[in-house]
Amino acid sequence: MREINYRYRDQDKVTDVLSFPMAGGPPIPADVLGDIVVCVPRAVQQAREYDVTLAMELRRLLIHGLLHLVGYDHEISAYQDRKMRLKEQELLHAL
């Protein structure tokens, strides 16, 4: 995951989830947003840290990645971070 993060984001660190939107690539079906890559070892570690099951942490990471694919970006500002976290919680509770 560190190598992928460095190659595509110039970030030399491990991360828990990465999203790669399909926009701008070859023609794709309208319902395909992109790819989400989850670092399972990191998810296992975070599940322990947050005292949740691995399944719960994987759901959170999938939702987080999906939100990035539809335009949310917590790295832009504190406001955007809060907005994304609230949407993440809303979707987790809906599951």
Jmol script that loads the backbone (N, CA, C; Angstrom):
load data "model"
ATOM      1  N   MET A   1       0.824  -1.190   0.000  1.00  0.00           N
ATOM      2  CA  MET A   1       0.000   0.000   0.000  1.00  0.00           C
ATOM      3  C   MET A   1       0.867   1.252   0.000  1.00  0.00           C
ATOM      4  N   ARG A   2       1.994   1.151   0.681  1.00  0.00           N
ATOM      5  CA  ARG A   2       2.904   2.304   0.702  1.00  0.00           C
ATOM      6  C   ARG A   2       3.395   2.618  -0.712  1.00  0.00           C
ATOM      7  N   GLU A   3       3.744   1.589  -1.455  1.00  0.00           N
ATOM      8  CA  GLU A   3       4.226   1.783  -2.826  1.00  0.00           C
ATOM      9  C   GLU A   3       3.139   2.385  -3.724  1.00  0.00           C
ATOM     10  N   ILE A   4       1.929   1.900  -3.590  1.00  0.00           N
ATOM     11  CA  ILE A   4       0.808   2.442  -4.381  1.00  0.00           C
ATOM     12  C   ILE A   4       0.571   3.895  -4.016  1.00  0.00           C
ATOM     13  N   ASN A   5       0.583   4.202  -2.731  1.00  0.00           N
ATOM     14  CA  ASN A   5       0.359   5.570  -2.276  1.00  0.00           C
ATOM     15  C   ASN A   5       1.452   6.497  -2.796  1.00  0.00           C
ATOM     16  N   TYR A   6       2.681   6.007  -2.806  1.00  0.00           N
ATOM     17  CA  TYR A   6       3.785   6.826  -3.314  1.00  0.00           C
ATOM     18  C   TYR A   6       3.678   7.015  -4.826  1.00  0.00           C
ATOM     19  N   ARG A   7       3.395   5.936  -5.530  1.00  0.00           N
ATOM     20  CA  ARG A   7       3.334   5.986  -6.992  1.00  0.00           C
ATOM     21  C   ARG A   7       2.237   6.924  -7.495  1.00  0.00           C
ATOM     22  N   TYR A   8       1.075   6.877  -6.885  1.00  0.00           N
ATOM     23  CA  TYR A   8      -0.061   7.634  -7.405  1.00  0.00           C
ATOM     24  C   TYR A   8      -0.356   8.936  -6.666  1.00  0.00           C
ATOM     25  N   ARG A   9       0.170   9.094  -5.447  1.00  0.00           N
ATOM     26  CA  ARG A   9      -0.129  10.306  -4.684  1.00  0.00           C
ATOM     27  C   ARG A   9       1.118  11.005  -4.174  1.00  0.00           C
ATOM     28  N   ASP A  10       2.283  10.444  -4.471  1.00  0.00           N
ATOM     29  CA  ASP A  10       3.551  11.005  -4.010  1.00  0.00           C
ATOM     30  C   ASP A  10       3.593  11.120  -2.484  1.00  0.00           C
ATOM     31  N   GLN A  11       2.951  10.183  -1.808  1.00  0.00           N
ATOM     32  CA  GLN A  11       2.921  10.124  -0.348  1.00  0.00           C
ATOM     33  C   GLN A  11       3.673   8.866   0.081  1.00  0.00           C
ATOM     34  N   ASP A  12       4.813   9.017   0.678  1.00  0.00           N
ATOM     35  CA  ASP A  12       5.645   7.874   1.054  1.00  0.00           C
ATOM     36  C   ASP A  12       5.251   7.360   2.437  1.00  0.00           C
ATOM     37  N   LYS A  13       4.034   6.827   2.524  1.00  0.00           N
ATOM     38  CA  LYS A  13       3.535   6.281   3.785  1.00  0.00           C
ATOM     39  C   LYS A  13       2.408   5.289   3.495  1.00  0.00           C
ATOM     40  N   VAL A  14       2.205   4.401   4.451  1.00  0.00           N
ATOM     41  CA  VAL A  14       1.093   3.453   4.358  1.00  0.00           C
ATOM     42  C   VAL A  14      -0.187   4.200   4.667  1.00  0.00           C
ATOM     43  N   THR A  15      -1.239   3.856   3.965  1.00  0.00           N
ATOM     44  CA  THR A  15      -2.547   4.408   4.255  1.00  0.00           C
ATOM     45  C   THR A  15      -3.548   3.269   4.309  1.00  0.00           C
ATOM     46  N   ASP A  16      -4.718   3.524   4.839  1.00  0.00           N
ATOM     47  CA  ASP A  16      -5.686   2.446   4.996  1.00  0.00           C
ATOM     48  C   ASP A  16      -6.531   2.196   3.761  1.00  0.00           C
ATOM     49  N   VAL A  17      -6.816   3.234   2.993  1.00  0.00           N
ATOM     50  CA  VAL A  17      -7.661   3.077   1.811  1.00  0.00           C
ATOM     51  C   VAL A  17      -7.284   4.121   0.766  1.00  0.00           C
ATOM     52  N   LEU A  18      -7.327   3.718  -0.488  1.00  0.00           N
ATOM     53  CA  LEU A  18      -7.097   4.628  -1.607  1.00  0.00           C
ATOM     54  C   LEU A  18      -8.231   4.464  -2.606  1.00  0.00           C
ATOM     55  N   SER A  19      -8.622   5.561  -3.224  1.00  0.00           N
ATOM     56  CA  SER A  19      -9.670   5.541  -4.244  1.00  0.00           C
ATOM     57  C   SER A  19      -9.109   6.089  -5.543  1.00  0.00           C
ATOM     58  N   PHE A  20      -9.477   5.426  -6.635  1.00  0.00           N
ATOM     59  CA  PHE A  20      -9.016   5.833  -7.958  1.00  0.00           C
ATOM     60  C   PHE A  20     -10.220   6.004  -8.866  1.00  0.00           C
ATOM     61  N   PRO A  21     -10.640   7.252  -9.105  1.00  0.00           N
ATOM     62  CA  PRO A  21     -11.800   7.479  -9.963  1.00  0.00           C
ATOM     63  C   PRO A  21     -11.518   7.090 -11.409  1.00  0.00           C
ATOM     64  N   MET A  22     -12.559   6.640 -12.103  1.00  0.00           N
ATOM     65  CA  MET A  22     -12.429   6.236 -13.498  1.00  0.00           C
ATOM     66  C   MET A  22     -12.540   7.412 -14.463  1.00  0.00           C
ATOM     67  N   ALA A  23     -13.041   8.536 -14.010  1.00  0.00           N
ATOM     68  CA  ALA A  23     -13.230   9.686 -14.891  1.00  0.00           C
ATOM     69  C   ALA A  23     -11.953  10.027 -15.633  1.00  0.00           C
ATOM     70  N   GLY A  24     -12.080  10.315 -16.904  1.00  0.00           N
ATOM     71  CA  GLY A  24     -10.936  10.710 -17.701  1.00  0.00           C
ATOM     72  C   GLY A  24     -10.242   9.547 -18.375  1.00  0.00           C
ATOM     73  N   GLY A  25     -10.659   8.332 -18.077  1.00  0.00           N
ATOM     74  CA  GLY A  25     -10.070   7.148 -18.690  1.00  0.00           C
ATOM     75  C   GLY A  25     -10.880   6.711 -19.898  1.00  0.00           C
ATOM     76  N   PRO A  26     -10.770   5.445 -20.258  1.00  0.00           N
ATOM     77  CA  PRO A  26     -11.537   4.930 -21.392  1.00  0.00           C
ATOM     78  C   PRO A  26     -13.030   4.973 -21.107  1.00  0.00           C
ATOM     79  N   PRO A  27     -13.864   4.893 -22.134  1.00  0.00           N
ATOM     80  CA  PRO A  27     -15.315   4.898 -21.903  1.00  0.00           C
ATOM     81  C   PRO A  27     -15.711   3.762 -20.951  1.00  0.00           C
ATOM     82  N   ILE A  28     -16.507   4.112 -19.954  1.00  0.00           N
ATOM     83  CA  ILE A  28     -16.943   3.135 -18.962  1.00  0.00           C
ATOM     84  C   ILE A  28     -18.436   3.275 -18.734  1.00  0.00           C
ATOM     85  N   PRO A  29     -19.088   2.240 -18.215  1.00  0.00           N
ATOM     86  CA  PRO A  29     -20.509   2.373 -17.888  1.00  0.00           C
ATOM     87  C   PRO A  29     -20.720   3.480 -16.861  1.00  0.00           C
ATOM     88  N   ALA A  30     -21.853   4.132 -16.942  1.00  0.00           N
ATOM     89  CA  ALA A  30     -22.150   5.266 -16.050  1.00  0.00           C
ATOM     90  C   ALA A  30     -22.163   4.864 -14.579  1.00  0.00           C
ATOM     91  N   ASP A  31     -22.392   3.592 -14.281  1.00  0.00           N
ATOM     92  CA  ASP A  31     -22.481   3.188 -12.887  1.00  0.00           C
ATOM     93  C   ASP A  31     -21.145   2.710 -12.298  1.00  0.00           C
ATOM     94  N   VAL A  32     -20.059   2.872 -13.045  1.00  0.00           N
ATOM     95  CA  VAL A  32     -18.739   2.517 -12.540  1.00  0.00           C
ATOM     96  C   VAL A  32     -18.034   3.799 -12.096  1.00  0.00           C
ATOM     97  N   LEU A  33     -17.750   3.885 -10.804  1.00  0.00           N
ATOM     98  CA  LEU A  33     -17.127   5.093 -10.264  1.00  0.00           C
ATOM     99  C   LEU A  33     -15.609   5.021 -10.261  1.00  0.00           C
ATOM    100  N   GLY A  34     -15.071   3.840 -10.024  1.00  0.00           N
ATOM    101  CA  GLY A  34     -13.624   3.699  -9.945  1.00  0.00           C
ATOM    102  C   GLY A  34     -13.245   2.514  -9.094  1.00  0.00           C
ATOM    103  N   ASP A  35     -12.011   2.529  -8.629  1.00  0.00           N
ATOM    104  CA  ASP A  35     -11.477   1.436  -7.821  1.00  0.00           C
ATOM    105  C   ASP A  35     -11.196   1.921  -6.410  1.00  0.00           C
ATOM    106  N   ILE A  36     -11.370   1.000  -5.458  1.00  0.00           N
ATOM    107  CA  ILE A  36     -11.033   1.257  -4.064  1.00  0.00           C
ATOM    108  C   ILE A  36     -10.065   0.169  -3.637  1.00  0.00           C
ATOM    109  N   VAL A  37      -8.930   0.577  -3.079  1.00  0.00           N
ATOM    110  CA  VAL A  37      -7.927  -0.364  -2.595  1.00  0.00           C
ATOM    111  C   VAL A  37      -7.858  -0.223  -1.080  1.00  0.00           C
ATOM    112  N   VAL A  38      -8.070  -1.339  -0.379  1.00  0.00           N
ATOM    113  CA  VAL A  38      -8.037  -1.346   1.079  1.00  0.00           C
ATOM    114  C   VAL A  38      -6.803  -2.108   1.550  1.00  0.00           C
ATOM    115  N   CYS A  39      -6.102  -1.546   2.487  1.00  0.00           N
ATOM    116  CA  CYS A  39      -4.947  -2.204   3.098  1.00  0.00           C
ATOM    117  C   CYS A  39      -5.457  -3.032   4.280  1.00  0.00           C
ATOM    118  N   VAL A  40      -5.614  -4.332   4.055  1.00  0.00           N
ATOM    119  CA  VAL A  40      -6.194  -5.201   5.076  1.00  0.00           C
ATOM    120  C   VAL A  40      -5.347  -5.249   6.351  1.00  0.00           C
ATOM    121  N   PRO A  41      -4.013  -5.360   6.267  1.00  0.00           N
ATOM    122  CA  PRO A  41      -3.249  -5.340   7.525  1.00  0.00           C
ATOM    123  C   PRO A  41      -3.483  -4.066   8.340  1.00  0.00           C
ATOM    124  N   ARG A  42      -3.603  -2.955   7.649  1.00  0.00           N
ATOM    125  CA  ARG A  42      -3.886  -1.689   8.349  1.00  0.00           C
ATOM    126  C   ARG A  42      -5.292  -1.710   8.941  1.00  0.00           C
ATOM    127  N   ALA A  43      -6.236  -2.291   8.210  1.00  0.00           N
ATOM    128  CA  ALA A  43      -7.608  -2.403   8.707  1.00  0.00           C
ATOM    129  C   ALA A  43      -7.651  -3.263   9.968  1.00  0.00           C
ATOM    130  N   VAL A  44      -6.891  -4.349   9.984  1.00  0.00           N
ATOM    131  CA  VAL A  44      -6.828  -5.216  11.166  1.00  0.00           C
ATOM    132  C   VAL A  44      -6.300  -4.423  12.358  1.00  0.00           C
ATOM    133  N   GLN A  45      -5.225  -3.675  12.140  1.00  0.00           N
ATOM    134  CA  GLN A  45      -4.623  -2.863  13.200  1.00  0.00           C
ATOM    135  C   GLN A  45      -5.617  -1.817  13.714  1.00  0.00           C
ATOM    136  N   GLN A  46      -6.287  -1.137  12.792  1.00  0.00           N
ATOM    137  CA  GLN A  46      -7.238  -0.088  13.189  1.00  0.00           C
ATOM    138  C   GLN A  46      -8.449  -0.679  13.898  1.00  0.00           C
ATOM    139  N   ALA A  47      -8.900  -1.850  13.481  1.00  0.00           N
ATOM    140  CA  ALA A  47     -10.028  -2.493  14.159  1.00  0.00           C
ATOM    141  C   ALA A  47      -9.684  -2.724  15.629  1.00  0.00           C
ATOM    142  N   ARG A  48      -8.461  -3.173  15.867  1.00  0.00           N
ATOM    143  CA  ARG A  48      -8.012  -3.367  17.253  1.00  0.00           C
ATOM    144  C   ARG A  48      -7.968  -2.033  18.006  1.00  0.00           C
ATOM    145  N   GLU A  49      -7.384  -1.017  17.364  1.00  0.00           N
ATOM    146  CA  GLU A  49      -7.270   0.306  17.996  1.00  0.00           C
ATOM    147  C   GLU A  49      -8.631   0.899  18.327  1.00  0.00           C
ATOM    148  N   TYR A  50      -9.591   0.751  17.413  1.00  0.00           N
ATOM    149  CA  TYR A  50     -10.922   1.347  17.590  1.00  0.00           C
ATOM    150  C   TYR A  50     -11.874   0.435  18.348  1.00  0.00           C
ATOM    151  N   ASP A  51     -11.387  -0.790  18.695  1.00  0.00           N
ATOM    152  CA  ASP A  51     -12.194  -1.777  19.411  1.00  0.00           C
ATOM    153  C   ASP A  51     -13.491  -2.093  18.656  1.00  0.00           C
ATOM    154  N   VAL A  52     -13.334  -2.383  17.367  1.00  0.00           N
ATOM    155  CA  VAL A  52     -14.456  -2.802  16.518  1.00  0.00           C
ATOM    156  C   VAL A  52     -14.051  -4.087  15.806  1.00  0.00           C
ATOM    157  N   THR A  53     -15.011  -4.741  15.199  1.00  0.00           N
ATOM    158  CA  THR A  53     -14.683  -5.950  14.447  1.00  0.00           C
ATOM    159  C   THR A  53     -13.997  -5.565  13.144  1.00  0.00           C
ATOM    160  N   LEU A  54     -13.291  -6.507  12.578  1.00  0.00           N
ATOM    161  CA  LEU A  54     -12.658  -6.261  11.281  1.00  0.00           C
ATOM    162  C   LEU A  54     -13.716  -5.946  10.230  1.00  0.00           C
ATOM    163  N   ALA A  55     -14.827  -6.635  10.266  1.00  0.00           N
ATOM    164  CA  ALA A  55     -15.914  -6.377   9.299  1.00  0.00           C
ATOM    165  C   ALA A  55     -16.399  -4.933   9.403  1.00  0.00           C
ATOM    166  N   MET A  56     -16.525  -4.434  10.623  1.00  0.00           N
ATOM    167  CA  MET A  56     -16.970  -3.045  10.803  1.00  0.00           C
ATOM    168  C   MET A  56     -15.951  -2.066  10.236  1.00  0.00           C
ATOM    169  N   GLU A  57     -14.673  -2.329  10.493  1.00  0.00           N
ATOM    170  CA  GLU A  57     -13.635  -1.426   9.988  1.00  0.00           C
ATOM    171  C   GLU A  57     -13.558  -1.483   8.469  1.00  0.00           C
ATOM    172  N   LEU A  58     -13.709  -2.660   7.899  1.00  0.00           N
ATOM    173  CA  LEU A  58     -13.703  -2.772   6.436  1.00  0.00           C
ATOM    174  C   LEU A  58     -14.889  -2.030   5.821  1.00  0.00           C
ATOM    175  N   ARG A  59     -16.052  -2.100   6.457  1.00  0.00           N
ATOM    176  CA  ARG A  59     -17.205  -1.323   5.975  1.00  0.00           C
ATOM    177  C   ARG A  59     -16.901   0.169   6.009  1.00  0.00           C
ATOM    178  N   ARG A  60     -16.298   0.621   7.108  1.00  0.00           N
ATOM    179  CA  ARG A  60     -15.977   2.051   7.227  1.00  0.00           C
ATOM    180  C   ARG A  60     -15.005   2.478   6.134  1.00  0.00           C
ATOM    181  N   LEU A  61     -13.993   1.658   5.886  1.00  0.00           N
ATOM    182  CA  LEU A  61     -13.010   2.003   4.864  1.00  0.00           C
ATOM    183  C   LEU A  61     -13.624   1.981   3.464  1.00  0.00           C
ATOM    184  N   LEU A  62     -14.505   1.041   3.214  1.00  0.00           N
ATOM    185  CA  LEU A  62     -15.182   1.002   1.914  1.00  0.00           C
ATOM    186  C   LEU A  62     -16.038   2.249   1.713  1.00  0.00           C
ATOM    187  N   ILE A  63     -16.776   2.637   2.739  1.00  0.00           N
ATOM    188  CA  ILE A  63     -17.588   3.857   2.660  1.00  0.00           C
ATOM    189  C   ILE A  63     -16.696   5.073   2.472  1.00  0.00           C
ATOM    190  N   HIS A  64     -15.605   5.127   3.199  1.00  0.00           N
ATOM    191  CA  HIS A  64     -14.658   6.246   3.077  1.00  0.00           C
ATOM    192  C   HIS A  64     -14.148   6.351   1.637  1.00  0.00           C
ATOM    193  N   GLY A  65     -13.728   5.217   1.086  1.00  0.00           N
ATOM    194  CA  GLY A  65     -13.247   5.211  -0.295  1.00  0.00           C
ATOM    195  C   GLY A  65     -14.335   5.607  -1.284  1.00  0.00           C
ATOM    196  N   LEU A  66     -15.537   5.124  -1.061  1.00  0.00           N
ATOM    197  CA  LEU A  66     -16.658   5.459  -1.941  1.00  0.00           C
ATOM    198  C   LEU A  66     -16.967   6.954  -1.899  1.00  0.00           C
ATOM    199  N   LEU A  67     -16.915   7.531  -0.715  1.00  0.00           N
ATOM    200  CA  LEU A  67     -17.158   8.976  -0.599  1.00  0.00           C
ATOM    201  C   LEU A  67     -16.121   9.777  -1.383  1.00  0.00           C
ATOM    202  N   HIS A  68     -14.881   9.317  -1.358  1.00  0.00           N
ATOM    203  CA  HIS A  68     -13.866   9.982  -2.181  1.00  0.00           C
ATOM    204  C   HIS A  68     -14.241   9.889  -3.663  1.00  0.00           C
ATOM    205  N   LEU A  69     -14.741   8.735  -4.094  1.00  0.00           N
ATOM    206  CA  LEU A  69     -15.087   8.567  -5.506  1.00  0.00           C
ATOM    207  C   LEU A  69     -16.237   9.471  -5.951  1.00  0.00           C
ATOM    208  N   VAL A  70     -17.102   9.844  -5.013  1.00  0.00           N
ATOM    209  CA  VAL A  70     -18.220  10.723  -5.382  1.00  0.00           C
ATOM    210  C   VAL A  70     -17.932  12.189  -5.072  1.00  0.00           C
ATOM    211  N   GLY A  71     -16.668  12.489  -4.715  1.00  0.00           N
ATOM    212  CA  GLY A  71     -16.283  13.898  -4.612  1.00  0.00           C
ATOM    213  C   GLY A  71     -15.946  14.435  -3.239  1.00  0.00           C
ATOM    214  N   TYR A  72     -16.129  13.682  -2.193  1.00  0.00           N
ATOM    215  CA  TYR A  72     -15.755  14.166  -0.857  1.00  0.00           C
ATOM    216  C   TYR A  72     -14.236  14.127  -0.712  1.00  0.00           C
ATOM    217  N   ASP A  73     -13.692  15.127  -0.010  1.00  0.00           N
ATOM    218  CA  ASP A  73     -12.242  15.164   0.210  1.00  0.00           C
ATOM    219  C   ASP A  73     -11.943  15.833   1.544  1.00  0.00           C
ATOM    220  N   HIS A  74     -11.625  15.041   2.544  1.00  0.00           N
ATOM    221  CA  HIS A  74     -11.365  15.542   3.890  1.00  0.00           C
ATOM    222  C   HIS A  74     -10.051  16.289   4.005  1.00  0.00           C
ATOM    223  N   GLU A  75      -9.210  16.230   2.989  1.00  0.00           N
ATOM    224  CA  GLU A  75      -7.905  16.890   3.062  1.00  0.00           C
ATOM    225  C   GLU A  75      -7.951  18.354   2.617  1.00  0.00           C
ATOM    226  N   ILE A  76      -9.074  18.813   2.094  1.00  0.00           N
ATOM    227  CA  ILE A  76      -9.191  20.190   1.589  1.00  0.00           C
ATOM    228  C   ILE A  76      -9.270  21.204   2.720  1.00  0.00           C
ATOM    229  N   SER A  77     -10.113  20.919   3.709  1.00  0.00           N
ATOM    230  CA  SER A  77     -10.319  21.870   4.800  1.00  0.00           C
ATOM    231  C   SER A  77     -10.962  21.161   5.982  1.00  0.00           C
ATOM    232  N   ALA A  78     -10.979  21.833   7.119  1.00  0.00           N
ATOM    233  CA  ALA A  78     -11.631  21.280   8.307  1.00  0.00           C
ATOM    234  C   ALA A  78     -13.124  21.104   8.050  1.00  0.00           C
ATOM    235  N   TYR A  79     -13.719  22.042   7.323  1.00  0.00           N
ATOM    236  CA  TYR A  79     -15.148  21.945   6.991  1.00  0.00           C
ATOM    237  C   TYR A  79     -15.418  20.700   6.153  1.00  0.00           C
ATOM    238  N   GLN A  80     -14.609  20.477   5.116  1.00  0.00           N
ATOM    239  CA  GLN A  80     -14.794  19.303   4.261  1.00  0.00           C
ATOM    240  C   GLN A  80     -14.538  18.011   5.032  1.00  0.00           C
ATOM    241  N   ASP A  81     -13.586  18.049   5.948  1.00  0.00           N
ATOM    242  CA  ASP A  81     -13.308  16.880   6.784  1.00  0.00           C
ATOM    243  C   ASP A  81     -14.537  16.540   7.623  1.00  0.00           C
ATOM    244  N   ARG A  82     -15.099  17.530   8.263  1.00  0.00           N
ATOM    245  CA  ARG A  82     -16.291  17.300   9.096  1.00  0.00           C
ATOM    246  C   ARG A  82     -17.456  16.815   8.246  1.00  0.00           C
ATOM    247  N   LYS A  83     -17.648  17.430   7.110  1.00  0.00           N
ATOM    248  CA  LYS A  83     -18.736  17.041   6.204  1.00  0.00           C
ATOM    249  C   LYS A  83     -18.601  15.569   5.790  1.00  0.00           C
ATOM    250  N   MET A  84     -17.382  15.167   5.468  1.00  0.00           N
ATOM    251  CA  MET A  84     -17.160  13.788   5.045  1.00  0.00           C
ATOM    252  C   MET A  84     -17.358  12.829   6.211  1.00  0.00           C
ATOM    253  N   ARG A  85     -16.865  13.167   7.383  1.00  0.00           N
ATOM    254  CA  ARG A  85     -17.020  12.295   8.556  1.00  0.00           C
ATOM    255  C   ARG A  85     -18.498  12.106   8.914  1.00  0.00           C
ATOM    256  N   LEU A  86     -19.278  13.174   8.821  1.00  0.00           N
ATOM    257  CA  LEU A  86     -20.713  13.062   9.112  1.00  0.00           C
ATOM    258  C   LEU A  86     -21.403  12.150   8.102  1.00  0.00           C
ATOM    259  N   LYS A  87     -21.062  12.281   6.824  1.00  0.00           N
ATOM    260  CA  LYS A  87     -21.654  11.427   5.791  1.00  0.00           C
ATOM    261  C   LYS A  87     -21.222   9.981   6.002  1.00  0.00           C
ATOM    262  N   GLU A  88     -19.976   9.783   6.371  1.00  0.00           N
ATOM    263  CA  GLU A  88     -19.464   8.440   6.661  1.00  0.00           C
ATOM    264  C   GLU A  88     -20.278   7.796   7.784  1.00  0.00           C
ATOM    265  N   GLN A  89     -20.497   8.537   8.862  1.00  0.00           N
ATOM    266  CA  GLN A  89     -21.298   8.022   9.987  1.00  0.00           C
ATOM    267  C   GLN A  89     -22.742   7.738   9.570  1.00  0.00           C
ATOM    268  N   GLU A  90     -23.303   8.629   8.800  1.00  0.00           N
ATOM    269  CA  GLU A  90     -24.684   8.453   8.320  1.00  0.00           C
ATOM    270  C   GLU A  90     -24.808   7.141   7.527  1.00  0.00           C
ATOM    271  N   LEU A  91     -23.882   6.898   6.632  1.00  0.00           N
ATOM    272  CA  LEU A  91     -23.939   5.694   5.820  1.00  0.00           C
ATOM    273  C   LEU A  91     -23.651   4.436   6.642  1.00  0.00           C
ATOM    274  N   LEU A  92     -22.741   4.525   7.587  1.00  0.00           N
ATOM    275  CA  LEU A  92     -22.477   3.386   8.462  1.00  0.00           C
ATOM    276  C   LEU A  92     -23.729   3.011   9.262  1.00  0.00           C
ATOM    277  N   HIS A  93     -24.422   4.003   9.777  1.00  0.00           N
ATOM    278  CA  HIS A  93     -25.637   3.736  10.546  1.00  0.00           C
ATOM    279  C   HIS A  93     -26.737   3.187   9.654  1.00  0.00           C
ATOM    280  N   ALA A  94     -26.770   3.602   8.400  1.00  0.00           N
ATOM    281  CA  ALA A  94     -27.780   3.098   7.458  1.00  0.00           C
ATOM    282  C   ALA A  94     -27.579   1.619   7.147  1.00  0.00           C
ATOM    283  N   LEU A  95     -26.314   1.149   7.224  1.00  0.00           N
ATOM    284  CA  LEU A  95     -26.049  -0.271   6.984  1.00  0.00           C
ATOM    285  C   LEU A  95     -26.544  -1.111   8.136  1.00  0.00           C
TER     286      LEU A  95
END
end "model"
wireframe off; spacefill off
backbone 0.3
color backbone group
